[in-house]
Amino acid sequence: QLVESGGGLVQAGGSLRLSCAASDTISRTNVMGWYRQTPQKQRELVATITSGGRTNYADSVKGRFTISRDNPKNTVYLQMNILKPEDTAVYFCTAYPLWRLSPTAGDYWGQGTQVTVSS
């Protein structure tokens, strides 16, 4: 119900754009966002956006990544610029109710897309 696309391999300093399309069964009032995970770390916040456009970013990506959403299309995007090797991870799209502070395992998650940044 969440389908991600746009991952891949890029050199440090490059850019990638991730997309995540949500099925119509997922409410457009949900917060949508991106989390990432590596084998060495727990899943961590990258960025989220409410249906009203309020955004939240991890400190490590502020100024480099931009999250946006198209509510009629129920799609969220993550523009990633000035990529660093430490951005290498599997990126997961998520959608969860506005009243939650953060998503849980029981909320909507995509299958994940690999982003690899070479030095």
TISELO-194273 format. One record per atom (N, C-alpha, C): x, y, z; residue number from 1; atom name; residue in one letter. Coordinates in nm, 2 decimals. Layout:
TISELO-194273
+--------+--------+--------+-----+-------+---------+
:      X :      Y :      Z : num : atomo : residuo :
+--------+--------+--------+-----+-------+---------+
:      X :      Y :      Z : NUM :    CA :       a :
...
+--------+--------+--------+-----+-------+---------+
This chain:
TISELO-194273
+--------+--------+--------+-----+-------+---------+
:      X :      Y :      Z : num : atomo : residuo :
+--------+--------+--------+-----+-------+---------+
:   0.08 :  -0.12 :   0.00 :   1 :     N :       q :
:   0.00 :   0.00 :   0.00 :   1 :    CA :       q :
:   0.08 :   0.13 :   0.00 :   1 :     C :       q :
:   0.21 :   0.11 :   0.03 :   2 :     N :       l :
:   0.31 :   0.22 :   0.01 :   2 :    CA :       l :
:   0.41 :   0.17 :  -0.08 :   2 :     C :       l :
:   0.43 :   0.23 :  -0.19 :   3 :     N :       v :
:   0.52 :   0.19 :  -0.29 :   3 :    CA :       v :
:   0.63 :   0.29 :  -0.32 :   3 :     C :       v :
:   0.75 :   0.25 :  -0.28 :   4 :     N :       e :
:   0.87 :   0.35 :  -0.29 :   4 :    CA :       e :
:   0.94 :   0.33 :  -0.42 :   4 :     C :       e :
:   1.01 :   0.43 :  -0.47 :   5 :     N :       s :
:   1.09 :   0.43 :  -0.59 :   5 :    CA :       s :
:   1.20 :   0.53 :  -0.58 :   5 :     C :       s :
:   1.30 :   0.52 :  -0.65 :   6 :     N :       g :
:   1.40 :   0.63 :  -0.67 :   6 :    CA :       g :
:   1.54 :   0.60 :  -0.60 :   6 :     C :       g :
:   1.55 :   0.49 :  -0.53 :   7 :     N :       g :
:   1.68 :   0.46 :  -0.47 :   7 :    CA :       g :
:   1.79 :   0.43 :  -0.57 :   7 :     C :       g :
:   1.91 :   0.41 :  -0.53 :   8 :     N :       g :
:   2.01 :   0.37 :  -0.62 :   8 :    CA :       g :
:   2.15 :   0.41 :  -0.56 :   8 :     C :       g :
:   2.25 :   0.40 :  -0.65 :   9 :     N :       l :
:   2.39 :   0.43 :  -0.62 :   9 :    CA :       l :
:   2.43 :   0.57 :  -0.68 :   9 :     C :       l :
:   2.49 :   0.65 :  -0.59 :  10 :     N :       v :
:   2.53 :   0.78 :  -0.63 :  10 :    CA :       v :
:   2.66 :   0.82 :  -0.56 :  10 :     C :       v :
:   2.74 :   0.90 :  -0.63 :  11 :     N :       q :
:   2.87 :   0.95 :  -0.57 :  11 :    CA :       q :
:   2.84 :   1.05 :  -0.46 :  11 :     C :       q :
:   2.93 :   1.06 :  -0.37 :  12 :     N :       a :
:   2.92 :   1.17 :  -0.27 :  12 :    CA :       a :
:   2.91 :   1.30 :  -0.33 :  12 :     C :       a :
:   2.82 :   1.39 :  -0.28 :  13 :     N :       g :
:   2.79 :   1.52 :  -0.34 :  13 :    CA :       g :
:   2.68 :   1.52 :  -0.44 :  13 :     C :       g :
:   2.63 :   1.40 :  -0.48 :  14 :     N :       g :
:   2.53 :   1.39 :  -0.57 :  14 :    CA :       g :
:   2.39 :   1.40 :  -0.51 :  14 :     C :       g :
:   2.29 :   1.38 :  -0.60 :  15 :     N :       s :
:   2.15 :   1.39 :  -0.55 :  15 :    CA :       s :
:   2.07 :   1.27 :  -0.60 :  15 :     C :       s :
:   1.96 :   1.24 :  -0.52 :  16 :     N :       l :
:   1.86 :   1.14 :  -0.55 :  16 :    CA :       l :
:   1.73 :   1.19 :  -0.51 :  16 :     C :       l :
:   1.62 :   1.15 :  -0.57 :  17 :     N :       r :
:   1.49 :   1.18 :  -0.53 :  17 :    CA :       r :
:   1.41 :   1.05 :  -0.51 :  17 :     C :       r :
:   1.36 :   1.04 :  -0.39 :  18 :     N :       l :
:   1.27 :   0.92 :  -0.36 :  18 :    CA :       l :
:   1.13 :   0.96 :  -0.37 :  18 :     C :       l :
:   1.04 :   0.87 :  -0.41 :  19 :     N :       s :
:   0.90 :   0.88 :  -0.42 :  19 :    CA :       s :
:   0.83 :   0.77 :  -0.34 :  19 :     C :       s :
:   0.72 :   0.80 :  -0.29 :  20 :     N :       c :
:   0.64 :   0.70 :  -0.22 :  20 :    CA :       c :
:   0.49 :   0.73 :  -0.25 :  20 :     C :       c :
:   0.43 :   0.64 :  -0.32 :  21 :     N :       a :
:   0.29 :   0.65 :  -0.35 :  21 :    CA :       a :
:   0.20 :   0.56 :  -0.26 :  21 :     C :       a :
:   0.10 :   0.63 :  -0.19 :  22 :     N :       a :
:   0.02 :   0.56 :  -0.10 :  22 :    CA :       a :
:  -0.11 :   0.52 :  -0.17 :  22 :     C :       a :
:  -0.17 :   0.40 :  -0.14 :  23 :     N :       s :
:  -0.29 :   0.36 :  -0.20 :  23 :    CA :       s :
:  -0.41 :   0.45 :  -0.14 :  23 :     C :       s :
:  -0.52 :   0.45 :  -0.21 :  24 :     N :       d :
:  -0.63 :   0.53 :  -0.17 :  24 :    CA :       d :
:  -0.69 :   0.49 :  -0.04 :  24 :     C :       d :
:  -0.66 :   0.37 :   0.01 :  25 :     N :       t :
:  -0.71 :   0.32 :   0.14 :  25 :    CA :       t :
:  -0.64 :   0.39 :   0.25 :  25 :     C :       t :
:  -0.53 :   0.46 :   0.22 :  26 :     N :       i :
:  -0.45 :   0.52 :   0.33 :  26 :    CA :       i :
:  -0.50 :   0.67 :   0.33 :  26 :     C :       i :
:  -0.54 :   0.71 :   0.45 :  27 :     N :       s :
:  -0.60 :   0.84 :   0.46 :  27 :    CA :       s :
:  -0.50 :   0.95 :   0.43 :  27 :     C :       s :
:  -0.55 :   1.05 :   0.35 :  28 :     N :       r :
:  -0.46 :   1.17 :   0.32 :  28 :    CA :       r :
:  -0.44 :   1.26 :   0.44 :  28 :     C :       r :
:  -0.50 :   1.23 :   0.55 :  29 :     N :       t :
:  -0.48 :   1.31 :   0.67 :  29 :    CA :       t :
:  -0.36 :   1.26 :   0.75 :  29 :     C :       t :
:  -0.31 :   1.15 :   0.71 :  30 :     N :       n :
:  -0.19 :   1.09 :   0.78 :  30 :    CA :       n :
:  -0.07 :   1.17 :   0.76 :  30 :     C :       n :
:   0.02 :   1.17 :   0.87 :  31 :     N :       v :
:   0.15 :   1.22 :   0.85 :  31 :    CA :       v :
:   0.22 :   1.12 :   0.76 :  31 :     C :       v :
:   0.31 :   1.17 :   0.67 :  32 :     N :       m :
:   0.39 :   1.08 :   0.58 :  32 :    CA :       m :
:   0.53 :   1.11 :   0.60 :  32 :     C :       m :
:   0.62 :   1.02 :   0.58 :  33 :     N :       g :
:   0.76 :   1.05 :   0.60 :  33 :    CA :       g :
:   0.85 :   0.94 :   0.57 :  33 :     C :       g :
:   0.98 :   0.96 :   0.60 :  34 :     N :       w :
:   1.09 :   0.87 :   0.56 :  34 :    CA :       w :
:   1.17 :   0.84 :   0.69 :  34 :     C :       w :
:   1.20 :   0.72 :   0.70 :  35 :     N :       y :
:   1.29 :   0.67 :   0.80 :  35 :    CA :       y :
:   1.40 :   0.59 :   0.73 :  35 :     C :       y :
:   1.52 :   0.57 :   0.79 :  36 :     N :       r :
:   1.62 :   0.49 :   0.73 :  36 :    CA :       r :
:   1.69 :   0.40 :   0.83 :  36 :     C :       r :
:   1.75 :   0.29 :   0.78 :  37 :     N :       q :
:   1.80 :   0.19 :   0.87 :  37 :    CA :       q :
:   1.93 :   0.13 :   0.80 :  37 :     C :       q :
:   2.03 :   0.11 :   0.89 :  38 :     N :       t :
:   2.15 :   0.03 :   0.84 :  38 :    CA :       t :
:   2.16 :  -0.08 :   0.94 :  38 :     C :       t :
:   2.25 :  -0.18 :   0.90 :  39 :     N :       p :
:   2.27 :  -0.30 :   0.99 :  39 :    CA :       p :
:   2.33 :  -0.26 :   1.13 :  39 :     C :       p :
:   2.39 :  -0.14 :   1.13 :  40 :     N :       q :
:   2.45 :  -0.10 :   1.26 :  40 :    CA :       q :
:   2.36 :  -0.01 :   1.34 :  40 :     C :       q :
:   2.25 :   0.04 :   1.29 :  41 :     N :       k :
:   2.17 :   0.13 :   1.36 :  41 :    CA :       k :
:   2.02 :   0.09 :   1.36 :  41 :     C :       k :
:   1.95 :   0.13 :   1.46 :  42 :     N :       q :
:   1.81 :   0.12 :   1.46 :  42 :    CA :       q :
:   1.75 :   0.21 :   1.35 :  42 :     C :       q :
:   1.62 :   0.18 :   1.31 :  43 :     N :       r :
:   1.56 :   0.27 :   1.22 :  43 :    CA :       r :
:   1.55 :   0.41 :   1.28 :  43 :     C :       r :
:   1.58 :   0.51 :   1.20 :  44 :     N :       e :
:   1.59 :   0.65 :   1.25 :  44 :    CA :       e :
:   1.51 :   0.74 :   1.16 :  44 :     C :       e :
:   1.46 :   0.85 :   1.22 :  45 :     N :       l :
:   1.39 :   0.95 :   1.14 :  45 :    CA :       l :
:   1.48 :   1.02 :   1.04 :  45 :     C :       l :
:   1.42 :   1.04 :   0.92 :  46 :     N :       v :
:   1.48 :   1.13 :   0.82 :  46 :    CA :       v :
:   1.40 :   1.26 :   0.81 :  46 :     C :       v :
:   1.28 :   1.24 :   0.78 :  47 :     N :       a :
:   1.19 :   1.36 :   0.77 :  47 :    CA :       a :
:   1.05 :   1.32 :   0.76 :  47 :     C :       a :
:   0.96 :   1.41 :   0.81 :  48 :     N :       t :
:   0.81 :   1.38 :   0.80 :  48 :    CA :       t :
:   0.74 :   1.51 :   0.76 :  48 :     C :       t :
:   0.62 :   1.49 :   0.71 :  49 :     N :       i :
:   0.54 :   1.60 :   0.67 :  49 :    CA :       i :
:   0.39 :   1.57 :   0.69 :  49 :     C :       i :
:   0.32 :   1.67 :   0.75 :  50 :     N :       t :
:   0.18 :   1.66 :   0.77 :  50 :    CA :       t :
:   0.10 :   1.69 :   0.64 :  50 :     C :       t :
:  -0.03 :   1.66 :   0.64 :  51 :     N :       s :
:  -0.11 :   1.70 :   0.52 :  51 :    CA :       s :
:  -0.11 :   1.85 :   0.50 :  51 :     C :       s :
:  -0.09 :   1.92 :   0.61 :  52 :     N :       g :
:  -0.09 :   2.07 :   0.60 :  52 :    CA :       g :
:   0.04 :   2.13 :   0.56 :  52 :     C :       g :
:   0.14 :   2.04 :   0.55 :  53 :     N :       g :
:   0.27 :   2.09 :   0.50 :  53 :    CA :       g :
:   0.38 :   2.12 :   0.61 :  53 :     C :       g :
:   0.34 :   2.08 :   0.74 :  54 :     N :       r :
:   0.44 :   2.11 :   0.84 :  54 :    CA :       r :
:   0.55 :   2.00 :   0.84 :  54 :     C :       r :
:   0.67 :   2.03 :   0.84 :  55 :     N :       t :
:   0.78 :   1.94 :   0.82 :  55 :    CA :       t :
:   0.87 :   1.92 :   0.95 :  55 :     C :       t :
:   0.93 :   1.81 :   0.95 :  56 :     N :       n :
:   1.03 :   1.78 :   1.06 :  56 :    CA :       n :
:   1.14 :   1.71 :   1.00 :  56 :     C :       n :
:   1.27 :   1.75 :   1.04 :  57 :     N :       y :
:   1.38 :   1.68 :   0.98 :  57 :    CA :       y :
:   1.48 :   1.64 :   1.09 :  57 :     C :       y :
:   1.55 :   1.53 :   1.06 :  58 :     N :       a :
:   1.66 :   1.50 :   1.15 :  58 :    CA :       a :
:   1.77 :   1.60 :   1.13 :  58 :     C :       a :
:   1.84 :   1.63 :   1.24 :  59 :     N :       d :
:   1.95 :   1.73 :   1.23 :  59 :    CA :       d :
:   2.05 :   1.70 :   1.12 :  59 :     C :       d :
:   2.08 :   1.57 :   1.10 :  60 :     N :       s :
:   2.18 :   1.53 :   1.01 :  60 :    CA :       s :
:   2.15 :   1.55 :   0.87 :  60 :     C :       s :
:   2.02 :   1.58 :   0.83 :  61 :     N :       v :
:   1.99 :   1.60 :   0.69 :  61 :    CA :       v :
:   1.93 :   1.75 :   0.67 :  61 :     C :       v :
:   1.92 :   1.82 :   0.77 :  62 :     N :       k :
:   1.87 :   1.96 :   0.76 :  62 :    CA :       k :
:   1.96 :   2.04 :   0.66 :  62 :     C :       k :
:   1.90 :   2.11 :   0.57 :  63 :     N :       g :
:   1.97 :   2.19 :   0.47 :  63 :    CA :       g :
:   2.02 :   2.11 :   0.35 :  63 :     C :       g :
:   2.00 :   1.98 :   0.35 :  64 :     N :       r :
:   2.04 :   1.89 :   0.24 :  64 :    CA :       r :
:   1.92 :   1.82 :   0.18 :  64 :     C :       r :
:   1.83 :   1.78 :   0.26 :  65 :     N :       f :
:   1.71 :   1.70 :   0.22 :  65 :    CA :       f :
:   1.59 :   1.79 :   0.23 :  65 :     C :       f :
:   1.49 :   1.77 :   0.14 :  66 :     N :       t :
:   1.37 :   1.84 :   0.14 :  66 :    CA :       t :
:   1.25 :   1.74 :   0.12 :  66 :     C :       t :
:   1.16 :   1.74 :   0.21 :  67 :     N :       i :
:   1.04 :   1.65 :   0.20 :  67 :    CA :       i :
:   0.92 :   1.73 :   0.14 :  67 :     C :       i :
:   0.84 :   1.67 :   0.06 :  68 :     N :       s :
:   0.73 :   1.74 :   0.01 :  68 :    CA :       s :
:   0.62 :   1.63 :  -0.02 :  68 :     C :       s :
:   0.50 :   1.68 :  -0.04 :  69 :     N :       r :
:   0.39 :   1.58 :  -0.07 :  69 :    CA :       r :
:   0.29 :   1.64 :  -0.16 :  69 :     C :       r :
:   0.23 :   1.55 :  -0.24 :  70 :     N :       d :
:   0.12 :   1.59 :  -0.33 :  70 :    CA :       d :
:  -0.01 :   1.52 :  -0.27 :  70 :     C :       d :
:  -0.09 :   1.60 :  -0.20 :  71 :     N :       n :
:  -0.21 :   1.53 :  -0.13 :  71 :    CA :       n :
:  -0.31 :   1.47 :  -0.23 :  71 :     C :       n :
:  -0.34 :   1.53 :  -0.34 :  72 :     N :       p :
:  -0.43 :   1.47 :  -0.43 :  72 :    CA :       p :
:  -0.38 :   1.33 :  -0.49 :  72 :     C :       p :
:  -0.25 :   1.32 :  -0.50 :  73 :     N :       k :
:  -0.19 :   1.20 :  -0.55 :  73 :    CA :       k :
:  -0.15 :   1.11 :  -0.43 :  73 :     C :       k :
:  -0.17 :   1.16 :  -0.31 :  74 :     N :       n :
:  -0.13 :   1.08 :  -0.19 :  74 :    CA :       n :
:   0.01 :   1.03 :  -0.20 :  74 :     C :       n :
:   0.10 :   1.11 :  -0.24 :  75 :     N :       t :
:   0.24 :   1.08 :  -0.27 :  75 :    CA :       t :
:   0.33 :   1.17 :  -0.19 :  75 :     C :       t :
:   0.44 :   1.12 :  -0.14 :  76 :     N :       v :
:   0.54 :   1.19 :  -0.07 :  76 :    CA :       v :
:   0.68 :   1.18 :  -0.14 :  76 :     C :       v :
:   0.75 :   1.28 :  -0.14 :  77 :     N :       y :
:   0.88 :   1.28 :  -0.20 :  77 :    CA :       y :
:   0.99 :   1.32 :  -0.11 :  77 :     C :       y :
:   1.11 :   1.28 :  -0.13 :  78 :     N :       l :
:   1.23 :   1.32 :  -0.06 :  78 :    CA :       l :
:   1.34 :   1.35 :  -0.15 :  78 :     C :       l :
:   1.37 :   1.48 :  -0.17 :  79 :     N :       q :
:   1.48 :   1.53 :  -0.25 :  79 :    CA :       q :
:   1.60 :   1.53 :  -0.16 :  79 :     C :       q :
:   1.70 :   1.45 :  -0.20 :  80 :     N :       m :
:   1.83 :   1.44 :  -0.12 :  80 :    CA :       m :
:   1.94 :   1.50 :  -0.20 :  80 :     C :       m :
:   2.00 :   1.60 :  -0.15 :  81 :     N :       n :
:   2.11 :   1.67 :  -0.22 :  81 :    CA :       n :
:   2.24 :   1.66 :  -0.13 :  81 :     C :       n :
:   2.35 :   1.69 :  -0.19 :  82 :     N :       i :
:   2.48 :   1.68 :  -0.12 :  82 :    CA :       i :
:   2.49 :   1.56 :  -0.03 :  82 :     C :       i :
:   2.47 :   1.44 :  -0.10 :  83 :     N :       l :
:   2.46 :   1.32 :  -0.03 :  83 :    CA :       l :
:   2.60 :   1.28 :   0.02 :  83 :     C :       l :
:   2.60 :   1.22 :   0.14 :  84 :     N :       k :
:   2.73 :   1.17 :   0.20 :  84 :    CA :       k :
:   2.73 :   1.02 :   0.22 :  84 :     C :       k :
:   2.85 :   0.96 :   0.23 :  85 :     N :       p :
:   2.85 :   0.82 :   0.25 :  85 :    CA :       p :
:   2.77 :   0.77 :   0.37 :  85 :     C :       p :
:   2.76 :   0.85 :   0.47 :  86 :     N :       e :
:   2.69 :   0.82 :   0.59 :  86 :    CA :       e :
:   2.54 :   0.82 :   0.57 :  86 :     C :       e :
:   2.49 :   0.87 :   0.45 :  87 :     N :       d :
:   2.35 :   0.86 :   0.42 :  87 :    CA :       d :
:   2.31 :   0.72 :   0.36 :  87 :     C :       d :
:   2.41 :   0.64 :   0.34 :  88 :     N :       t :
:   2.38 :   0.51 :   0.29 :  88 :    CA :       t :
:   2.30 :   0.43 :   0.39 :  88 :     C :       t :
:   2.18 :   0.38 :   0.34 :  89 :     N :       a :
:   2.09 :   0.31 :   0.42 :  89 :    CA :       a :
:   1.97 :   0.26 :   0.33 :  89 :     C :       a :
:   1.89 :   0.18 :   0.40 :  90 :     N :       v :
:   1.76 :   0.14 :   0.33 :  90 :    CA :       v :
:   1.66 :   0.25 :   0.38 :  90 :     C :       v :
:   1.59 :   0.31 :   0.29 :  91 :     N :       y :
:   1.50 :   0.42 :   0.33 :  91 :    CA :       y :
:   1.36 :   0.36 :   0.32 :  91 :     C :       y :
:   1.28 :   0.39 :   0.42 :  92 :     N :       f :
:   1.14 :   0.34 :   0.43 :  92 :    CA :       f :
:   1.05 :   0.45 :   0.44 :  92 :     C :       f :
:   0.94 :   0.44 :   0.36 :  93 :     N :       c :
:   0.83 :   0.54 :   0.36 :  93 :    CA :       c :
:   0.73 :   0.49 :   0.47 :  93 :     C :       c :
:   0.67 :   0.58 :   0.54 :  94 :     N :       t :
:   0.57 :   0.55 :   0.64 :  94 :    CA :       t :
:   0.46 :   0.65 :   0.64 :  94 :     C :       t :
:   0.34 :   0.60 :   0.69 :  95 :     N :       a :
:   0.22 :   0.69 :   0.70 :  95 :    CA :       a :
:   0.16 :   0.65 :   0.83 :  95 :     C :       a :
:   0.12 :   0.75 :   0.91 :  96 :     N :       y :
:   0.07 :   0.72 :   1.04 :  96 :    CA :       y :
:  -0.02 :   0.84 :   1.09 :  96 :     C :       y :
:  -0.11 :   0.81 :   1.18 :  97 :     N :       p :
:  -0.21 :   0.92 :   1.22 :  97 :    CA :       p :
:  -0.14 :   1.04 :   1.28 :  97 :     C :       p :
:  -0.20 :   1.15 :   1.26 :  98 :     N :       l :
:  -0.14 :   1.28 :   1.31 :  98 :    CA :       l :
:  -0.13 :   1.28 :   1.46 :  98 :     C :       l :
:  -0.22 :   1.21 :   1.53 :  99 :     N :       w :
:  -0.21 :   1.22 :   1.68 :  99 :    CA :       w :
:  -0.09 :   1.14 :   1.74 :  99 :     C :       w :
:  -0.03 :   1.06 :   1.66 : 100 :     N :       r :
:   0.09 :   0.99 :   1.71 : 100 :    CA :       r :
:   0.21 :   1.08 :   1.69 : 100 :     C :       r :
:   0.30 :   1.07 :   1.79 : 101 :     N :       l :
:   0.43 :   1.15 :   1.78 : 101 :    CA :       l :
:   0.52 :   1.09 :   1.68 : 101 :     C :       l :
:   0.51 :   0.95 :   1.66 : 102 :     N :       s :
:   0.60 :   0.89 :   1.57 : 102 :    CA :       s :
:   0.53 :   0.76 :   1.53 : 102 :     C :       s :
:   0.58 :   0.70 :   1.42 : 103 :     N :       p :
:   0.51 :   0.57 :   1.37 : 103 :    CA :       p :
:   0.55 :   0.45 :   1.46 : 103 :     C :       p :
:   0.46 :   0.36 :   1.45 : 104 :     N :       t :
:   0.48 :   0.23 :   1.52 : 104 :    CA :       t :
:   0.49 :   0.12 :   1.42 : 104 :     C :       t :
:   0.53 :   0.00 :   1.46 : 105 :     N :       a :
:   0.55 :  -0.11 :   1.37 : 105 :    CA :       a :
:   0.41 :  -0.15 :   1.30 : 105 :     C :       a :
:   0.30 :  -0.11 :   1.37 : 106 :     N :       g :
:   0.17 :  -0.14 :   1.32 : 106 :    CA :       g :
:   0.12 :  -0.04 :   1.22 : 106 :     C :       g :
:   0.19 :   0.06 :   1.20 : 107 :     N :       d :
:   0.14 :   0.16 :   1.10 : 107 :    CA :       d :
:   0.19 :   0.12 :   0.96 : 107 :     C :       d :
:   0.16 :   0.20 :   0.86 : 108 :     N :       y :
:   0.19 :   0.17 :   0.72 : 108 :    CA :       y :
:   0.34 :   0.19 :   0.70 : 108 :     C :       y :
:   0.40 :   0.09 :   0.63 : 109 :     N :       w :
:   0.54 :   0.10 :   0.59 : 109 :    CA :       w :
:   0.56 :   0.05 :   0.45 : 109 :     C :       w :
:   0.65 :   0.11 :   0.38 : 110 :     N :       g :
:   0.69 :   0.06 :   0.25 : 110 :    CA :       g :
:   0.79 :  -0.06 :   0.26 : 110 :     C :       g :
:   0.83 :  -0.11 :   0.15 : 111 :     N :       q :
:   0.92 :  -0.23 :   0.15 : 111 :    CA :       q :
:   1.06 :  -0.18 :   0.16 : 111 :     C :       q :
:   1.09 :  -0.06 :   0.15 : 112 :     N :       g :
:   1.22 :   0.00 :   0.16 : 112 :    CA :       g :
:   1.29 :   0.01 :   0.03 : 112 :     C :       g :
:   1.38 :   0.11 :   0.01 : 113 :     N :       t :
:   1.46 :   0.13 :  -0.11 : 113 :    CA :       t :
:   1.60 :   0.16 :  -0.07 : 113 :     C :       t :
:   1.70 :   0.09 :  -0.13 : 114 :     N :       q :
:   1.84 :   0.11 :  -0.10 : 114 :    CA :       q :
:   1.89 :   0.24 :  -0.16 : 114 :     C :       q :
:   1.96 :   0.31 :  -0.07 : 115 :     N :       v :
:   2.04 :   0.43 :  -0.12 : 115 :    CA :       v :
:   2.18 :   0.40 :  -0.08 : 115 :     C :       v :
:   2.27 :   0.41 :  -0.18 : 116 :     N :       t :
:   2.41 :   0.39 :  -0.15 : 116 :    CA :       t :
:   2.49 :   0.50 :  -0.20 : 116 :     C :       t :
:   2.57 :   0.56 :  -0.12 : 117 :     N :       v :
:   2.65 :   0.68 :  -0.15 : 117 :    CA :       v :
:   2.80 :   0.64 :  -0.14 : 117 :     C :       v :
:   2.87 :   0.65 :  -0.26 : 118 :     N :       s :
:   3.01 :   0.61 :  -0.26 : 118 :    CA :       s :
:   3.10 :   0.73 :  -0.24 : 118 :     C :       s :
:   3.21 :   0.71 :  -0.17 : 119 :     N :       s :
:   3.30 :   0.82 :  -0.14 : 119 :    CA :       s :
:   3.40 :   0.84 :  -0.26 : 119 :     C :       s :
+--------+--------+--------+-----+-------+---------+
